[in-house]
Amino acid sequence: MNPATALATVLVDELVRSGLTDVVMAPGSRSAPLALALHAESRVRLHVRIDERSASYLALGLARRSERPVALICSSGTAVANFHPAVIEASESGVPLLVLTADRPPELRGTGANQTIDQLKVFGGSARWFAEVGVPEERPGQVAYWRSLACRAYQRALGPSDPGPVHLNLAFREPLIPDGDSSWVESLDGDASGPWVRARVAPPPVALHLPPTRRGVLVVGDGAANVRRYVAAAGMAGWPVLSEPNGGGRYGDHAISTYHFLLGTPSFADAHQPDVVVTLGRPGLSRSLLSWLRRAQEHIVVSTDLSRWPDPTRSATQVAQAVEIPVAAGDDAWLHSWRRADAAARAAIDELLDSSGMSEPRVARDLADSLPNGALLFCGSSMPIRDLDQAMRPRRGLRLLANRGVSGIDGLVSTAMGAALAHNGPSYALLGDLTFLHDQNGLILGPREPRPDLCLVVVNNDGGGIFSLLPQAAIRDPFERVFGTPHGVDLGYVAASTGTPYRLVEDITDLPKAVRGEGLRIVEVRTDREPNALLHGQLRDAAQAAIRQL
């Protein structure tokens, strides 16, 4: 057996023994040993994509939804560079990825050899750990090195306190395909009972105990862990829960879904300064919430990793791996005040949305309302997730995800597909038109590839709608070309180019029916950017007027 085949065979086997179930691969020559080893491995689900960027975001979606490491494989050269945006998102979101890049051997580097770049630590600080595996050689001791390395890579990606991407760079000398000889200097077999190295999970951290108070607030942002436990504790303590849609805590009687408008009303924000705020995950959708957090006297951030914690407002007074929220005696005046204002703002918002026709906030609200229990909704990182944050009513039974680590619009079609492939139930995505077009390669699926049950709902306002809500919109002359960026693309033709079923919704009341179905499909909703900007202002004014009248 040639060394390249031996390394690939052992590495794949040990990763599977460690728990690997999904692998995403882009085609290439230098990665042939890994590709052939994976094709022969029946214990993993293999996904092949022709575009490395699409492949990397597919792996990101799979790993984000499954919360398990997913392997990502490519050839050498610029193929590796195309992984970089997804690796950055995985790093900032704490998503476990195993990035295996094939490379030329050292003697070909720096010589002008074809498809050769410097791949050593190419992802910089975005990788939790990097290893240059080294050119495989037929000598005793290699199998123990390869298997222990695979175990370390898998466990480091998994965390558990700081999950994220791990990069193994694999230098292969030719020959790259099996030579028909199965002999090797030592046994290639692994441990019969499991992985070569067994990692033990540390005991749960000791929780920080808070003094009892009725005037507390729980804030839940993206990537929050143990959400149900903290929401239940907040309920027992009489605290309101301010959860972003993708935080997973917008349900139950204590959920305050209009917090963006409440905290954007100065009189309410001034009168509702809490004794303590406990933050889970990374809040970042609402400027009014972030401004309010800056004024908190006691702000406790819960983070499983004490070497890096989210605190964009620089307002954290304590950071803990776990917090104990005690039951507090007293009346419910604090919670009642939040809920009363929330009900008034919600009524004003819903009344305005009900008369808004085919508007973007209404599409977000009605889509979230209409999806079945057990569904997954993947949200675009720009306006869709913000529209959900401002318009979505509390509900149970819906899992929401978004790439909010660095909040890019790239790779979201592929990420949604990966999340759908890992989800046990129907899946949906709410994306903007630029986001959709940025990753239209994600629609390309080979005939033998696993296909997701995914409905892509694309809100098409012919450009970058979020910029119409920013100060740039006031600069009328260059705005449309350099910020609005109209494209004029007919999304029906984009769908037809890949044979993807497509439907255009012309009446908002038809949306729940349009998204029904199975398999990969596209539903387009067309809106206008200028009326959308006006509606967002009207929503703010209506909500704040209702709050001030209390």
C-alpha positions in Angstrom: 0.0 0.0 0.0 1.3 3.4 -0.9 1.7 5.9 2.0 -0.9 8.4 0.7 -3.6 5.7 0.7 -2.5 4.4 4.1 -2.8 7.8 5.7 -6.2 8.6 4.2 -7.6 5.2 5.1 -6.4 5.4 8.7 -7.4 9.0 9.2 -11.0 8.5 7.9 -11.4 5.4 10.0 -10.3 7.1 13.2 -12.5 10.1 12.6 -15.5 7.8 12.1 -14.6 6.0 15.4 -14.5 9.3 17.1 -18.1 10.1 16.0 -17.9 11.7 12.5 -21.1 11.1 10.5 -21.0 13.7 7.7 -18.3 14.8 5.3 -18.4 17.5 2.6 -15.9 17.4 -0.2 -15.0 19.4 -3.3 -13.4 17.5 -6.2 -9.6 17.7 -6.8 -6.6 15.7 -7.7 -4.3 16.1 -4.7 -7.1 15.2 -2.4 -7.7 11.9 -4.3 -6.5 9.6 -1.4 -9.1 11.2 1.0 -11.9 11.1 -1.7 -11.4 7.4 -2.4 -11.2 6.5 1.2 -14.4 8.3 1.9 -16.3 6.9 -1.0 -15.5 3.4 0.3 -16.6 4.3 3.9 -20.2 3.3 4.4 -20.4 4.7 8.0 -20.4 8.4 6.8 -22.8 10.4 4.7 -20.8 12.0 1.9 -21.8 15.3 0.3 -19.9 16.5 -2.9 -20.0 20.1 -4.2 -18.2 21.5 -7.2 -17.7 24.9 -5.6 -15.4 25.0 -2.5 -17.2 28.0 -1.0 -20.6 26.3 -1.3 -19.1 23.1 0.1 -17.7 24.9 3.1 -21.0 26.6 4.0 -22.8 23.3 3.5 -20.5 21.8 6.1 -21.1 24.8 8.4 -24.9 24.3 8.2 -24.6 20.6 8.9 -22.3 21.2 11.9 -24.4 24.1 13.2 -27.6 22.2 13.3 -26.2 18.8 14.4 -23.8 20.4 16.9 -21.2 17.8 15.9 -18.0 18.1 13.9 -18.3 17.8 10.2 -15.3 17.2 8.0 -14.6 19.5 5.1 -12.1 18.4 2.4 -10.5 20.0 -0.7 -7.5 19.9 -2.9 -4.6 22.3 -2.7 -4.2 25.9 -3.9 -7.0 28.5 -4.1 -9.5 25.7 -3.2 -8.3 26.2 0.4 -8.7 29.9 0.3 -12.4 29.5 -0.7 -13.0 27.8 2.6 -11.8 30.9 4.6 -15.1 32.9 4.9 -16.9 29.8 6.3 -14.0 29.0 8.7 -14.3 32.6 10.0 -18.0 32.2 10.6 -17.5 28.9 12.3 -14.8 30.4 14.5 -17.0 33.3 15.6 -20.1 31.2 16.0 -18.4 28.3 17.8 -19.3 25.7 15.1 -17.2 22.6 15.1 -15.5 22.0 11.7 -12.7 19.6 10.7 -11.0 21.2 7.7 -8.8 18.7 5.9 -6.8 20.4 3.1 -4.6 18.4 0.7 -1.2 19.9 -0.1 1.9 19.4 -2.2 4.9 17.8 -0.4 7.5 20.2 0.9 9.9 19.7 -2.0 7.3 21.2 -4.4 6.5 24.3 -2.3 7.9 27.6 -3.3 9.0 26.3 -6.7 6.1 27.5 -8.8 4.6 24.0 -8.9 1.0 23.9 -10.1 -1.8 24.7 -7.6 0.7 25.3 -4.8 0.3 28.1 -2.2 1.4 28.5 1.4 -1.3 26.6 3.3 0.5 26.5 6.7 -1.8 28.2 9.2 -3.7 29.8 6.2 -6.8 30.4 8.4 -4.7 32.3 11.0 -6.4 32.9 14.3 -9.8 31.5 13.0 -8.6 27.9 13.5 -8.8 26.7 17.1 -5.9 24.3 16.3 -3.7 23.6 13.3 -1.4 20.7 12.5 0.8 20.1 9.5 0.4 16.3 9.4 3.6 15.7 7.4 4.2 13.5 4.4 3.2 9.9 5.3 6.0 7.4 5.3 6.1 3.6 5.5 7.7 3.1 8.9 6.6 1.8 12.3 4.8 4.4 14.6 2.9 6.2 11.8 -0.5 4.6 12.6 -0.3 5.6 16.3 0.5 9.2 15.2 -2.2 9.4 12.7 -4.9 7.9 14.9 -4.0 10.0 18.0 -3.9 13.1 15.8 -7.4 12.4 14.4 -8.8 12.0 17.9 -7.2 15.2 19.1 -8.5 17.1 16.0 -12.1 15.8 16.5 -12.2 16.5 20.2 -10.6 20.0 19.8 -13.3 20.9 17.2 -16.0 19.6 19.5 -14.9 21.7 22.4 -16.9 21.2 24.6 -16.2 24.6 26.2 -14.9 26.3 23.0 -16.0 24.5 19.8 -14.8 25.7 16.5 -12.8 24.9 13.3 -9.7 22.7 13.4 -7.3 22.6 10.4 -5.2 19.6 9.3 -2.9 20.2 6.3 -2.1 16.9 4.6 0.9 16.7 2.3 0.5 13.8 -0.2 3.3 12.5 -2.5 2.3 10.6 -5.6 1.0 8.0 -6.2 -2.3 9.3 -5.0 -4.5 6.3 -5.9 -4.4 2.7 -4.5 -1.7 0.5 -6.0 -3.4 -2.8 -5.4 -1.1 -3.8 -2.6 -2.6 -4.1 0.9 0.6 -4.7 2.8 2.0 -2.2 5.3 4.9 -2.3 7.8 2.5 -2.4 10.7 -1.2 -3.1 11.3 -3.4 -0.3 10.1 -6.3 -1.4 12.4 -7.6 0.8 15.2 -8.9 0.0 18.6 -11.6 -2.7 18.4 -13.8 -0.9 21.0 -13.7 2.7 19.8 -11.4 5.6 19.3 -7.7 5.4 19.8 -7.8 8.1 22.5 -10.9 8.5 24.7 -11.6 12.1 25.8 -13.5 12.6 29.1 -15.9 15.5 29.6 -15.1 17.6 32.6 -17.8 18.0 35.3 -20.2 20.9 35.0 -18.9 24.2 36.3 -19.9 25.6 39.7 -22.7 28.1 39.1 -22.5 31.7 40.2 -25.4 32.3 42.7 -27.2 35.6 42.3 -29.0 37.4 45.1 -32.8 37.0 44.8 -34.4 39.9 43.0 -37.7 40.4 41.1 -36.1 43.2 39.0 -33.9 41.1 36.7 -33.9 40.6 33.0 -32.7 37.6 30.9 -31.3 38.5 27.5 -30.8 35.7 24.9 -28.7 36.2 21.8 -27.3 34.1 19.0 -25.5 30.9 20.0 -26.9 30.7 23.6 -26.5 27.4 25.4 -28.9 25.8 28.0 -31.6 28.2 27.0 -34.6 26.3 28.3 -33.1 25.9 31.8 -32.4 29.7 32.0 -35.8 30.6 30.6 -37.5 28.4 33.2 -35.4 29.9 36.0 -36.2 33.4 34.8 -39.9 32.5 34.8 -39.7 31.3 38.4 -37.9 34.5 39.4 -40.5 36.8 37.6 -38.0 38.1 35.1 -38.9 39.2 31.5 -37.0 37.4 28.7 -35.7 39.4 25.8 -34.7 36.9 23.2 -33.5 37.3 19.6 -35.4 34.9 17.3 -32.3 32.8 16.8 -31.5 32.8 20.5 -34.2 30.2 21.1 -35.9 31.8 24.1 -38.8 33.6 22.4 -41.6 31.5 23.9 -43.8 31.5 27.0 -45.6 34.1 29.1 -42.3 35.9 30.0 -41.2 36.5 26.4 -41.1 40.2 25.5 -41.1 40.1 21.7 -41.3 43.9 21.1 -38.2 44.8 23.3 -36.6 46.6 20.4 -39.4 49.2 20.4 -39.8 49.3 24.2 -36.1 50.0 24.8 -36.1 52.5 21.9 -38.6 54.5 23.8 -36.6 56.7 26.2 -39.3 57.0 28.9 -39.7 53.2 29.1 -36.0 52.5 29.0 -35.3 55.0 31.7 -38.0 53.6 34.0 -37.0 50.0 33.5 -33.4 49.8 34.7 -33.0 46.4 36.3 -31.0 45.2 39.3 -29.3 42.7 37.2 -29.1 41.6 33.5 -28.0 38.0 32.6 -27.0 37.6 29.0 -26.7 34.3 27.1 -25.1 34.1 23.7 -24.3 37.1 21.5 -27.0 39.8 21.3 -26.5 42.1 18.3 -29.7 42.7 16.3 -31.2 45.7 18.2 -29.3 48.9 18.7 -31.8 50.0 21.4 -31.1 46.8 23.4 -27.3 47.3 23.1 -27.7 51.0 24.2 -29.8 49.8 27.2 -27.2 47.2 28.2 -24.5 49.8 28.3 -26.4 51.4 31.2 -26.8 48.2 33.2 -25.3 48.5 36.7 -24.9 44.7 37.0 -24.5 42.8 33.7 -23.5 39.1 34.0 -22.4 37.3 30.8 -22.7 33.5 30.7 -20.0 31.9 28.6 -18.8 28.3 28.6 -15.4 29.5 27.6 -13.8 32.1 30.0 -11.0 32.9 27.6 -13.3 34.5 25.1 -16.8 35.8 25.9 -19.3 38.0 24.0 -19.6 41.6 25.4 -20.0 44.0 22.4 -21.1 46.8 24.7 -18.1 46.5 27.1 -20.7 46.5 29.9 -20.1 43.1 31.5 -19.4 43.3 35.3 -19.0 39.5 35.7 -18.5 36.6 33.4 -19.4 33.1 34.6 -19.7 29.6 33.0 -23.0 29.1 34.7 -25.4 31.2 36.7 -28.0 30.2 39.3 -31.1 32.5 39.2 -33.0 32.0 42.5 -36.7 32.2 43.0 -37.5 35.6 44.5 -40.4 36.6 46.7 -42.4 39.8 46.0 -45.1 41.1 43.7 -45.1 40.9 39.9 -45.2 44.7 39.3 -41.9 44.6 37.4 -42.9 41.8 35.1 -46.4 43.1 34.7 -45.1 46.5 33.6 -43.0 44.8 30.8 -45.8 42.6 29.7 -48.3 45.5 29.6 -46.1 47.6 27.4 -45.3 44.6 25.2 -49.0 43.9 24.7 -49.6 47.5 23.7 -46.7 47.6 21.3 -47.6 44.2 19.8 -51.2 45.3 19.1 -50.0 48.5 17.4 -47.4 46.6 15.3 -49.8 43.8 14.3 -52.5 46.3 13.3 -50.1 48.1 11.0 -48.6 45.0 9.5 -52.1 43.6 8.8 -52.8 46.5 6.6 -49.3 46.7 5.0 -49.9 44.2 2.2 -46.8 42.5 0.8 -44.3 44.0 3.2 -41.0 42.5 4.4 -41.8 42.5 8.1 -45.2 41.0 7.5 -43.7 38.2 5.4 -41.3 37.5 8.3 -44.1 37.5 10.9 -46.6 35.4 8.9 -43.9 32.9 7.8 -42.9 32.3 11.4 -46.5 32.0 12.5 -47.4 29.5 9.7 -44.6 27.0 10.0 -45.4 23.6 11.6 -44.1 22.5 15.0 -40.8 20.8 14.6 -39.8 23.0 11.6 -36.4 24.7 11.1 -36.2 28.3 9.9 -32.8 29.5 8.7 -32.7 33.3 8.5 -30.6 35.6 6.3 -28.1 37.7 8.3 -29.1 41.1 7.1 -32.8 42.3 7.0 -34.7 38.9 7.4 -33.3 38.2 10.9 -34.0 41.9 11.9 -37.5 41.7 10.5 -38.1 38.6 12.5 -36.7 40.2 15.6 -39.1 43.2 15.3 -42.2 41.4 14.0 -42.1 37.8 15.1 -44.6 36.8 17.9 -43.6 34.4 20.6 -44.1 30.7 19.8 -42.9 27.2 20.6 -41.9 24.4 18.3 -39.8 26.4 15.8 -36.0 26.2 15.6 -34.3 29.3 14.2 -30.7 29.5 13.0 -28.7 32.3 11.4 -25.0 32.9 10.5 -24.6 35.8 13.0 -20.9 35.1 13.9 -19.7 37.7 11.5 -23.2 38.3 9.9 -22.1 37.9 6.3 -24.5 37.3 3.4 -22.2 34.8 1.7 -22.9 31.1 1.6 -26.4 31.2 3.1 -28.1 29.0 0.5 -25.5 26.3 1.2 -25.7 26.8 4.9 -29.5 26.5 4.9 -29.1 23.3 2.9 -26.6 21.8 5.4 -28.8 22.7 8.3 -31.8 21.1 6.5 -29.9 18.0 5.9 -29.1 17.7 9.6 -32.6 18.6 10.7 -35.2 15.9 11.4 -38.2 17.6 10.0 -39.3 20.2 7.4 -36.9 23.1 6.8 -37.3 26.7 5.5 -35.1 29.6 4.9 -35.9 33.3 4.7 -33.4 35.1 2.6 -33.0 38.4 0.7 -32.4 38.6 -3.0 -28.7 39.6 -2.8 -28.0 36.9 -0.3 -29.7 34.3 -2.6 -27.8 35.5 -5.7 -24.5 35.6 -3.8 -24.8 31.8 -3.3 -26.9 30.6 -6.2 -24.2 27.9 -6.8 -25.6 26.3 -3.7 -28.5 25.1 -5.8 -26.3 22.9 -7.9 -26.8 19.3 -6.6 -25.4 16.2 -8.4 -27.9 13.4 -9.0 -26.4 11.1 -6.3 -26.2 13.8 -3.6 -28.5 13.8 -0.5 -31.3 16.3 -1.1 -32.8 18.5 1.6 -36.4 19.1 2.4 -36.0 22.9 2.2 -38.2 25.7 1.0 -36.2 28.9 0.2 -38.4 32.0 0.7 -36.6 34.8 -1.1 -37.7 38.4 -0.5 -36.8 40.2 -3.7 -36.6 44.0 -3.5 -34.0 44.2 -6.3 -31.1 45.3 -4.2 -29.7 45.8 -0.7 -32.7 46.7 1.3 -30.9 47.3 4.6 -29.0 50.3 3.2 -32.4 52.1 2.7 -32.7 52.1 6.5 -29.2 53.5 7.1 -27.8 57.1 6.8 -26.4 56.3 3.4 -29.9 56.5 2.0 -29.9 60.3 2.4 -27.1 60.6 -0.2 -29.4 60.3 -3.1 -27.0 60.7 -6.1 -24.7 57.7 -5.6 -26.9 55.7 -3.3 -28.7 53.5 -5.9 -25.6 52.4 -7.7 -23.1 51.8 -4.8 -25.5 50.9 -2.0 -28.9 49.9 -3.5 -27.2 47.8 -6.2 -30.2 46.8 -8.3 -29.6 43.6 -10.3 -32.7 43.1 -12.4 -32.3 39.3 -12.2 -35.4 37.1 -12.8 -35.2 34.6 -10.0 -37.5 32.2 -11.9 -34.8 31.8 -14.5 -32.2 31.2 -11.8 -34.4 28.4 -10.4 -35.0 27.0 -13.9 -31.2 26.8 -14.6 -30.9 24.1 -11.9 -34.4 22.5 -12.3 -35.5 23.8 -8.9 -39.3 24.1 -8.4 -40.3 27.8 -8.2 -43.3 29.8 -7.3 -44.0 33.6 -7.2 -46.3 34.8 -4.4 -48.4 37.8 -5.5 -50.7 38.0 -2.5 -49.5 37.8 1.1 -52.4 35.6 2.1 -51.1 33.0 -0.3 -47.7 32.6 1.5 -48.7 29.8 4.0 -50.0 27.7 1.1 -47.1 28.5 -1.2 -44.4 27.2 1.2 -46.1 23.8 1.6 -44.5 20.9 -0.1 -41.5 18.7 0.0 -37.9 18.7 -1.3 -35.9 21.7 -2.5 -38.0 24.5 -3.8 -38.0 28.3 -4.1 -40.8 30.8 -3.2 -40.3 34.4 -4.3 -41.9 37.4 -2.7 -41.4 40.8 -4.4 -41.3 44.0 -2.4 -40.2 47.6 -2.9 -37.3 49.1 -0.9 -38.6 52.7 -0.4 -42.1 51.7 1.0 -40.3 49.1 3.1 -38.1 51.9 4.7 -41.2 54.0 5.3 -43.0 51.0 7.0 -40.1 50.4 9.4 -40.4 54.0 10.5 -44.2 53.7 10.9 -43.7 50.6 13.0 -41.4 52.4 15.3 -43.7 55.4 15.6 -46.8 53.3 16.2 -45.2 51.1 18.8 -43.7 54.0 20.7 -47.0 55.9 20.6 -48.8 52.9 22.1 -46.1 52.6 24.9 -46.3 56.3 25.8 -50.1 56.2 26.1 -49.9 53.7 29.0 
